[in-house]
Structures are given as structure tokens and as C-alpha cells.
Amino acid sequence: MIEFQNVSMVYPSGTVALRNVNLTIEDGEFVFIVGKSGAGKTTLTKLLMCEERVSGGKLRVGNFKLEKLPKRKVPYLRRTMGVVFQDFRLFGNKTVYENVAFALRVIGERPSVIKQKVPAFLNLVELTDKADRFPDELSGGEQQRVAFARALVNNPQMIIADEPTGNVDPEMSSELMDLLMRVNRLGKTVIVVTHERNLVNHYNKRVVTIQDGEVASDRAGGYDE
Amino acid sequence: MRIIRNFFYLIGQGFVGVFRNSIMSTASILILVCCMLVIGTFTLVIAGVNQSLEQVKDLNVIMAYISPSAGDEQIADMQKRIVDYSEGVKCVFVSKEEGLEKLREDFGDDLYIGAYFDPEGSDEESGVTHTIRANPLPDSFEITFENDVQPEALNNFVSTLKIEVMNPNGVMETVSGITDTRHRIGLVEKFSNARKGMVVLAGLLLAVLLVVSLFVIMNTVRLGMFARRDEIAVMQYVGATKTFVVMPFIVEGVIIGLVAAVLAFIVQYYLYTYVITDIALSYGLGTLPPFGGSAKFIGGAFLGVGLFAGVIASGISVKRYLNA
């Protein structure tokens, strides 16, 4: 479970990114986080990954109390979540297979497990035949699917996708969203940060709207700007 | 098992980093090699000076020439007083005959001390008149002493030894028992000072060059980290521990340091054996000790400097980058 209790976040420059955010996301939920640019959506995900620290309030992610989580324990928090970015963040000098295997390598997984898991997840994102290709030989949608495979391969409890469809065509956007739905049906918590209203409205899921650093609305269904 | 697996993976990643960043790695290695060569050359030259110093210290000798007025008893008394001066002082009486014999041994046919009686020599060839003269050398003491004895003080003590003799008027008077002394105390001091100066200079150079090496490796590692910033970010997102992120860069620094140490050792051997030794000989500095005698120390020092520079420099770079 994720729980924000009166969470505030002020950057060192003095910019107030979040103000008294109260939000609870249950295990296995699918949530869209929406809002205009600069509203505080990305800050919210950064707090979840412990890339930034809360300035006030309490933040729980599973058993982790993020407001007082020691630095050395941050990697273990991040192993409970898979992250997907708008710009994919793949390694250009590694093949598709190596990019996915890297996430397992980082946590010291056995080579036999890597050999078994990576093909399975490449199959899940339908990229088995492109395992030996490099990212720049793939389309935007295919690159994002590699990023999805890498995010999922560690079997995380939640997926955080920050504008996952920002760099792909509408058709591929739907495919990626379908993939996230499938992952959610497997019991994983999925948090999608986006500002694409059509996409959000297409799926009848919980939508949290962030506006000027505050939760402006939290409801199931559509997204009205 | 996981630790071992990660260890080999991270070592491999360190090598990958060195090759990926090959130009800067090569520059770092070359600069480090130059630094080590300067340090090594100084060390070897200091070892040479030390050897010379030891040889000079073997000459911890004062020759004290005994007054012709001194009789056997007075000579024996002075010898006892010299030996009693301090522990580590030895005093051997050298008669004028022994002194002359020693001189002849040292100089052979080149010896010519005025004219003295040589029963086997012929004066006709040299034109020297047959004159039987007394051996011109005085009796002497050969005083040797250990390094912990202050040579100046001993020399002063010996120079001022007095004896009592009866003058022609039959009156006892006190006169100097020693007419003169010869020693090489100044030479020891000069060598010692030269060595001290070189040690200080080498120390300063070592400090400066270490700092230079640190900066060069820091820069190399930092460039490597900058080039791999996206990779580092993704590593952190997927849950890599700090050790996992940092280790390849530390390994990279260590590899640079070790390669530089090995190269510097090889170059130092040839430089010393075939260049520096010849230069020392041609400038009359004598024969420098062979490289083998200092090889272990030089090798160890190079490895130490290389490892220290590699680990510290990459450690600082990594820490600064990750905290930025």
C-alpha cells in the first residue's frame, strides 16, 4: 500500500512542489496521476522512488517509511518497483536482451535465472525476435516495450510509468496501456503519470488530479481539465 | 555466491570502463608513469648516495701524529686515555716504520719522500746524494670510532692531549702530546647533507606528483562517470546498491594505477641500468648500486603509489559525482 499523509515537498530553491498531499493507493490498484506541466506529478513519482525526500508529512510505500529511510536502503525500496520513463532510458550500447538482463544483473541474480527470465519477458512484450538488436534499431514503441520488460523482469510489486506513451504513436500507446492493464490484472499496482486526456478517459480507472501541488480531485472514470 | 558473481562482474565492468575511456585512461597512465619515474629515479640516486655515505662512514678514522718528545710510557698513557674517551673508540699505535710501510703499500713506486735511506736503491740514477736520513714520518695513532661517537668532539679531545716532558734544563713541563690530526669528518657531513637535501627534495616531489596524479585520475574517472551518467541513473532506478554503482569506477582507477606501476617499473629498469648509471659514471659520480638491490622497494613503491592514487582519486570522483 502507498500512503501519503500531509506530504509536502519544497525544493532547495524554495519552489513548493507539493502541499499537504493526502493519498492512499491500495495494493493492486491502477491509478492515473494527471495534471498540467509543473503541477507536481513528477515530483510525486520522485518521492515514491525516494529520488527526492519529503519536506513534511509521512510517506509509506509497503513496509518502507520514506521520510526516514536511510540512503543505503533506497536500492531495496526501488527493487520493489519497476519504473518506465517517457525517454525509455535504455543503454544504446547493449542489445535488447542485455538491457533487460541488466536489471537482473544489478541485483546479483544467477546467470541461469537471467537466461530463463529474460526470454520470458521479451516474449511478454513480443520482442523475442529482436533480442539481439540494439535500441537505435527499434521503433519508439518497441523501445518502450523493452523498457517495460526491464521494469517487469525483477517481479516488482508496483509499476510507475512516467508519461510512458509520450514518445510513441497512438496505436502503440494503446498497446502499451493494454500491457499495463495485463500487468495490473496480475495483481501489481500500476501508477501511470500522464497528461493525455484521451488515453485516461479510454480506461475507466481511478484518476488523481494534481494541481498546484495539491490533490485537486481523486475519482474513478474520466479526466476533465 | 552472489558476492563472488558480482565481484567478477564489477571487475569486468572496470576493464570495460578503461577501454571505453581509452584516450583519457592512456593519458592518466602515461602521466602516472612519468610521476613514478621521477620518484623512482630519485629513490635510486638516494640509494647510491647512501651507499657512498656508508663507504665514507667506513672511514671513521682520525690519524693523530704523536709528538717526538713522547716516550713509550706517555704514548701508552695517551692510547689508554683515547680508548677510555668513549665506548666504540679504538686506538692502534702505528710506529713511524709501520707508517712508512703502509704508505709504500698504498703508493708503491710513486712514493718519494725527500731522500731517505734505501739500501737496495741506487742514487746514481736519480742523482740523489747517498744520505741516510731518518724516516720523516712521526709515530701515530689510528683512531677508529663507531657512528654514534661525535667525531668533532673526539678530534678536539685527541688534539689537546698533553704530556709532561723534561726540558733540557731538567725541568718538567706540559706540552702537546699530539702534533697534528687528519680526518675526513667534513666529507661524511657533506655526503650526509647531500642525502638529507635529496630526501627532502624527493619528498616534496613525491607530494606534488602524487597530487598531480590524483587530479589526473580523478578527471579520467569523472569523465567516465559523466559519459555513463544515464547508465548510472538507470542502475540506481533498478535498485543497484552504491557499491555496485561505485565499484567499476574504483576498479578502473586501480587498473590505471596498476598498469602505470608495471610500465613504470619496466621503464625504470632500462632507464636506470642503461642511462642513469652511464650518466653518473661520465660525471664522475662513481658506480651506482645495481637496480636489483632496490627492485623490490621500487616495485613496492610503484604499486603502492599506483593503488593509492587509483583508489583515492576514483573514490573522490565517485563520491563527488554521486553526491552532486
Chai-1 contact restraints between the chains, C-beta under 6 A:
chainA,res_idxA,chainB,res_idxB,connection_type,confidence,min_distance_angstrom,max_distance_angstrom,comment,restraint_id
A,P75,B,G239,contact,1.0,0.0,6.0,A-B,restraint_1
A,P75,B,T241,contact,1.0,0.0,6.0,A-B,restraint_2
A,R78,B,G239,contact,1.0,0.0,6.0,A-B,restraint_3
A,R79,B,G239,contact,1.0,0.0,6.0,A-B,restraint_4
A,V83,B,Y237,contact,1.0,0.0,6.0,A-B,restraint_5
A,R89,B,V234,contact,1.0,0.0,6.0,A-B,restraint_6
A,F91,B,E231,contact,1.0,0.0,6.0,A-B,restraint_7
A,A103,B,V238,contact,1.0,0.0,6.0,A-B,restraint_8
A,V106,B,M235,contact,1.0,0.0,6.0,A-B,restraint_9
A,V106,B,V238,contact,1.0,0.0,6.0,A-B,restraint_10
A,V106,B,A240,contact,1.0,0.0,6.0,A-B,restraint_11
A,I107,B,G239,contact,1.0,0.0,6.0,A-B,restraint_12
A,G108,B,R2,contact,1.0,0.0,6.0,A-B,restraint_13
A,G108,B,R5,contact,1.0,0.0,6.0,A-B,restraint_14
A,G108,B,N6,contact,1.0,0.0,6.0,A-B,restraint_15
